[in-house]
Amino acid sequence: MSELRDLCVDLARVLADRVRPELGAHAARAHGQIGVGGDVTFRIDEGAEEELARFLRDRAPHLAWYSEDQGLIAGAGGIEASDTVLVVDPIDGTRPAIAGFEAACVSVAAAPLGDGRPVMADVSVGVIVEIKSGREYVAVRGEGLTSTDPVRLSPNTDVSRLFWTSGYRGRPARELTEVLAELIDASSVGGGYFDLGSACFNSMTILTGQMDAYVDPGPVMIERVPAVRAAFERVGDGAVLNNSPYDVAAAVLCLEEGGAVVTDCAGRSLDDRPLLGSGHDFQMSLLAAANAELHGTLLAEVEAGIERLRDRLA
């Protein structure tokens, strides 16, 4: 396990080093191809994907890997010869990276490939590296989390003092705001709401104590109120754009091993969710909180928000 852990850490560091000089560069805004999940690929993404392929070709040609822009890539001996798959997002938070902000991370998760259908519970190693700051978070399942800064989970359970984050990228603003409105209003004076642009960065701020929670209800909104899917497709130019496994695989393991509480926005475990795949069928909502009491309160708030959305659309 230590060898796989070290490989994942090295890969994340190499990708961060590759991207760091391009942070804030206007040329990085140029659009490339559409990724397998339906999102726009920017020039800064393409360079990182090239570095990913180069690294694995040189260091671990036998491993399979899955990335946001390329999907599943077999190792040198084919899928049958690969016993491990790496799930990599070379830049989680492309738009903050383009703007030169801190909220951009490299995410690397490793899992046994098994029958070719691994699930989130199979992730054995998760590594997050913040590209601008260089802060690192490394989790090994059952062995805890090591991080550049000590873990400081917030004890806050008061919604009026809540510091929290969600994300509007690719989500319909009116509908998402309907679900989150009461939380936004309740925390807008005594606490604070933030859209930081990266699922990984959002998650790691819980471990540092900067945020109390991360709430991303997109997929459960569609599940509970199917009519809202059309609004997601309108914003996503025909695609539904919520968090896919490559966005959160490493982050969820880091949160769990760091002591945070993580489920989807209906309170269900993420363990049996498929690890390999993109698009609506593979996407998952996420509710991560620094403590169990706050997590339960936020689940109830999301449920009430979805009922408001259903009533409004009806």
C-alpha positions as CSV (number, residue, x, y, z in Angstrom):
1,M,0.0,0.0,0.0
2,S,2.9,2.4,0.8
3,E,4.2,2.1,-2.8
4,L,0.8,2.9,-4.3
5,R,0.4,5.8,-1.8
6,D,3.7,7.2,-2.8
7,L,2.9,6.9,-6.5
8,C,-0.4,8.8,-6.0
9,V,1.4,11.5,-4.1
10,D,4.1,11.9,-6.7
11,L,1.6,12.1,-9.5
12,A,-0.5,14.7,-7.7
13,R,2.7,16.8,-7.1
14,V,3.8,16.5,-10.7
15,L,0.5,17.6,-12.0
16,A,0.4,20.6,-9.5
17,D,3.8,21.6,-10.6
18,R,2.7,21.4,-14.3
19,V,-0.3,23.6,-13.8
20,R,1.0,26.1,-11.3
21,P,2.8,28.4,-13.8
22,E,-0.4,28.7,-15.8
23,L,-2.6,29.9,-12.9
24,G,-4.2,33.2,-13.9
25,A,-2.9,33.1,-17.5
26,H,-5.5,34.5,-19.9
27,A,-4.4,32.0,-22.6
28,A,-5.6,29.2,-20.4
29,R,-9.2,30.3,-21.1
30,A,-9.2,29.0,-24.7
31,H,-11.7,26.2,-25.1
32,G,-10.7,22.7,-26.3
33,Q,-12.8,19.6,-26.7
34,I,-15.8,18.6,-24.6
35,G,-14.8,16.1,-21.8
36,V,-16.5,12.7,-21.5
37,G,-18.8,14.1,-18.8
38,G,-20.0,16.9,-21.0
39,D,-18.2,19.8,-19.5
40,V,-16.0,22.3,-21.4
41,T,-12.3,21.5,-21.5
42,F,-10.0,24.5,-21.4
43,R,-6.4,24.8,-22.7
44,I,-5.1,24.6,-19.1
45,D,-6.9,21.2,-18.7
46,E,-5.3,19.8,-21.9
47,G,-1.7,20.4,-20.7
48,A,-2.5,18.7,-17.4
49,E,-4.0,15.7,-19.1
50,E,-0.9,15.4,-21.3
51,E,1.3,15.4,-18.2
52,L,-0.9,12.7,-16.6
53,A,-0.5,10.4,-19.6
54,R,3.3,11.0,-19.7
55,F,3.7,10.3,-16.0
56,L,1.8,7.1,-16.0
57,R,3.5,5.9,-19.2
58,D,6.9,6.4,-17.6
59,R,6.2,5.4,-13.9
60,A,3.3,2.9,-14.0
61,P,2.5,1.8,-17.5
62,H,0.6,-1.3,-16.2
63,L,-2.0,0.7,-14.3
64,A,-5.4,1.7,-15.8
65,W,-6.6,5.2,-15.2
66,Y,-9.7,7.3,-15.5
67,S,-9.7,11.0,-16.0
68,E,-12.3,13.7,-16.6
69,D,-11.4,14.4,-20.2
70,Q,-10.4,11.0,-21.5
71,G,-12.5,8.4,-19.6
72,L,-11.0,5.0,-18.9
73,I,-7.6,4.3,-20.3
74,A,-6.1,0.7,-20.1
75,G,-2.6,0.0,-19.0
76,A,0.1,-1.3,-21.3
77,G,-1.2,-4.9,-21.0
78,G,-4.9,-4.0,-21.4
79,I,-7.6,-3.8,-18.8
80,E,-7.2,-7.5,-18.0
81,A,-3.6,-7.0,-16.9
82,S,-4.4,-4.0,-14.6
83,D,-5.2,-4.8,-11.0
84,T,-5.5,-1.1,-10.0
85,V,-7.1,1.9,-11.4
86,L,-6.3,5.5,-10.7
87,V,-9.1,8.0,-10.8
88,V,-7.6,11.4,-11.6
89,D,-8.9,14.9,-11.9
90,P,-5.8,16.9,-12.9
91,I,-7.5,20.2,-12.2
92,D,-10.6,20.2,-10.0
93,G,-11.5,23.8,-10.1
94,T,-10.5,24.8,-13.6
95,R,-12.2,28.1,-13.6
96,P,-10.6,29.3,-10.3
97,A,-7.2,28.1,-11.7
98,I,-7.8,30.2,-14.9
99,A,-8.5,33.1,-12.6
100,G,-5.4,32.5,-10.5
101,F,-7.4,31.8,-7.3
102,E,-6.4,29.3,-4.6
103,A,-9.5,27.0,-5.1
104,A,-8.0,24.6,-7.6
105,C,-6.7,21.1,-6.7
106,V,-5.2,17.9,-8.1
107,S,-7.2,14.9,-7.1
108,V,-5.9,11.3,-7.3
109,A,-7.7,8.2,-6.0
110,A,-6.6,4.6,-6.3
111,A,-8.8,1.5,-6.1
112,P,-8.5,-2.2,-7.0
113,L,-10.0,-2.7,-10.5
114,G,-11.4,-6.1,-9.6
115,D,-14.2,-7.0,-12.0
116,G,-14.0,-3.6,-13.7
117,R,-16.8,-2.1,-11.7
118,P,-15.2,-0.7,-8.5
119,V,-17.3,1.5,-6.2
120,M,-16.5,4.4,-3.9
121,A,-15.9,2.0,-0.9
122,D,-13.1,0.4,-2.9
123,V,-11.0,3.6,-2.9
124,S,-7.9,2.7,-0.9
125,V,-5.8,5.9,-1.4
126,G,-6.9,9.5,-1.8
127,V,-4.6,12.4,-2.4
128,I,-5.5,16.1,-2.8
129,V,-2.9,18.8,-3.6
130,E,-3.9,22.4,-3.6
131,I,-2.2,23.8,-6.7
132,K,-1.5,27.3,-5.6
133,S,-0.6,26.8,-2.0
134,G,0.9,23.3,-2.3
135,R,-1.1,22.0,0.8
136,E,-1.5,18.3,0.7
137,Y,-4.0,15.8,2.1
138,V,-3.3,12.1,1.9
139,A,-5.7,9.4,3.1
140,V,-5.3,5.6,3.3
141,R,-8.5,3.7,4.1
142,G,-8.4,2.5,7.7
143,E,-5.1,4.3,8.4
144,G,-6.3,7.9,8.8
145,L,-5.3,11.2,7.1
146,T,-2.0,13.0,7.0
147,S,-2.1,16.7,5.9
148,T,0.1,19.7,5.7
149,D,-2.0,21.5,8.3
150,P,-3.6,19.9,11.3
151,V,-7.2,18.8,11.0
152,R,-9.5,21.3,12.9
153,L,-13.1,20.2,12.5
154,S,-15.6,22.9,13.5
155,P,-17.8,22.3,16.5
156,N,-20.5,24.7,15.1
157,T,-24.0,23.4,14.9
158,D,-25.8,26.7,14.6
159,V,-27.1,27.5,11.1
160,S,-27.1,31.2,11.9
161,R,-23.3,31.0,12.4
162,L,-22.8,28.6,9.5
163,F,-19.7,29.0,7.2
164,W,-20.4,26.8,4.2
165,T,-20.0,26.3,0.5
166,S,-21.8,24.9,-2.5
167,G,-21.4,25.4,-6.2
168,Y,-23.4,26.9,-9.1
169,R,-21.2,25.8,-12.1
170,G,-23.5,24.0,-14.5
171,R,-26.5,24.2,-12.1
172,P,-29.7,26.2,-12.8
173,A,-29.4,29.2,-10.5
174,R,-33.1,29.8,-9.8
175,E,-33.8,26.2,-8.9
176,L,-30.7,25.6,-6.9
177,T,-31.3,28.9,-5.0
178,E,-34.8,27.7,-4.1
179,V,-33.3,24.6,-2.4
180,L,-30.6,26.5,-0.6
181,A,-32.4,29.9,0.0
182,E,-33.2,29.4,3.7
183,L,-29.7,28.3,4.5
184,I,-28.2,31.2,2.5
185,D,-30.5,33.7,4.3
186,A,-30.0,32.2,7.7
187,S,-26.2,32.4,7.5
188,S,-25.7,35.6,5.5
189,V,-25.0,37.9,8.5
190,G,-23.8,35.7,11.3
191,G,-21.9,33.3,9.1
192,G,-21.1,33.1,5.4
193,Y,-21.9,31.3,2.1
194,F,-19.2,30.8,-0.5
195,D,-19.1,29.4,-4.0
196,L,-15.4,28.4,-4.3
197,G,-15.5,26.5,-7.6
198,S,-13.9,23.2,-6.7
199,A,-15.5,20.2,-5.0
200,C,-12.1,19.1,-3.6
201,F,-11.2,22.6,-2.3
202,N,-14.7,22.9,-0.7
203,S,-14.2,19.5,1.0
204,M,-10.7,20.3,2.3
205,T,-11.9,23.6,3.9
206,I,-13.9,21.4,6.3
207,L,-10.8,19.6,7.4
208,T,-8.9,22.9,8.0
209,G,-11.9,24.4,9.9
210,Q,-12.3,27.2,7.4
211,M,-15.8,25.9,6.6
212,D,-18.4,23.9,8.5
213,A,-20.0,22.2,5.6
214,Y,-20.3,21.6,1.8
215,V,-23.7,21.1,0.4
216,D,-24.1,20.0,-3.3
217,P,-27.7,18.8,-3.9
218,G,-27.9,18.7,-7.7
219,P,-28.5,15.0,-8.4
220,V,-31.0,14.6,-5.6
221,M,-32.9,17.6,-6.9
222,I,-33.3,15.7,-10.2
223,E,-34.2,12.5,-8.4
224,R,-36.9,14.0,-6.2
225,V,-38.2,16.6,-8.8
226,P,-37.6,15.0,-12.3
227,A,-39.0,18.1,-14.1
228,V,-36.0,20.1,-13.0
229,R,-33.7,18.0,-15.2
230,A,-34.7,20.2,-18.2
231,A,-33.3,23.2,-16.4
232,F,-30.0,21.4,-15.7
233,E,-29.7,20.5,-19.4
234,R,-30.5,24.0,-20.5
235,V,-27.6,25.4,-18.4
236,G,-25.3,22.5,-19.4
237,D,-25.9,22.9,-23.2
238,G,-27.7,19.6,-23.2
239,A,-25.6,17.8,-20.6
240,V,-26.3,17.5,-16.9
241,L,-23.3,18.8,-15.0
242,N,-23.0,17.7,-11.4
243,N,-20.2,16.1,-9.5
244,S,-18.9,12.9,-11.1
245,P,-16.9,10.2,-9.2
246,Y,-13.6,11.7,-10.4
247,D,-14.5,15.0,-8.7
248,V,-15.0,13.6,-5.3
249,A,-13.4,10.1,-5.0
250,A,-10.2,11.3,-3.2
251,A,-12.0,14.1,-1.3
252,V,-14.6,11.7,0.2
253,L,-11.9,9.4,1.5
254,C,-10.0,12.3,2.9
255,L,-13.1,13.6,4.7
256,E,-14.0,10.2,6.1
257,E,-10.5,9.5,7.3
258,G,-10.3,13.0,8.7
259,G,-13.4,12.5,10.9
260,A,-16.0,14.5,8.9
261,V,-19.5,13.2,8.2
262,V,-20.2,12.5,4.5
263,T,-23.3,11.2,2.7
264,D,-25.4,12.2,-0.4
265,C,-28.0,14.9,0.1
266,A,-30.6,12.3,1.0
267,G,-28.5,11.0,3.8
268,R,-27.4,7.8,2.0
269,S,-23.9,6.4,2.0
270,L,-21.8,6.9,-1.1
271,D,-20.1,3.5,-0.6
272,D,-21.9,1.6,-3.3
273,R,-21.8,4.4,-5.9
274,P,-19.8,3.4,-9.1
275,L,-16.3,4.8,-9.2
276,L,-15.8,4.8,-13.0
277,G,-18.1,6.8,-15.1
278,S,-19.3,10.2,-16.2
279,G,-22.6,11.8,-17.0
280,H,-25.9,11.9,-15.1
281,D,-26.2,8.2,-14.2
282,F,-22.9,8.3,-12.3
283,Q,-23.2,11.7,-10.7
284,M,-23.8,12.1,-6.9
285,S,-24.9,14.7,-4.6
286,L,-22.7,15.4,-1.6
287,L,-23.3,16.7,2.0
288,A,-20.2,16.9,4.1
289,A,-20.2,18.4,7.6
290,A,-17.8,18.8,10.4
291,N,-20.0,17.0,12.9
292,A,-23.0,14.7,13.0
293,E,-25.4,17.2,14.6
294,L,-24.8,19.8,11.9
295,H,-25.0,17.1,9.2
296,G,-28.5,16.1,10.4
297,T,-29.7,19.7,10.5
298,L,-28.4,20.3,6.9
299,L,-30.1,17.2,5.6
300,A,-33.4,18.5,7.0
301,E,-32.8,21.9,5.4
302,V,-32.1,20.4,2.0
303,E,-35.2,18.2,2.2
304,A,-37.3,21.3,3.0
305,G,-35.7,23.1,0.1
306,I,-36.5,20.4,-2.3
307,E,-40.2,20.4,-1.1
308,R,-40.2,24.2,-1.9
309,L,-38.8,23.5,-5.3
310,R,-41.5,20.8,-6.0
311,D,-44.2,23.2,-4.9
312,R,-43.0,26.0,-7.0
313,L,-42.7,23.9,-10.2
314,A,-46.1,22.4,-9.5
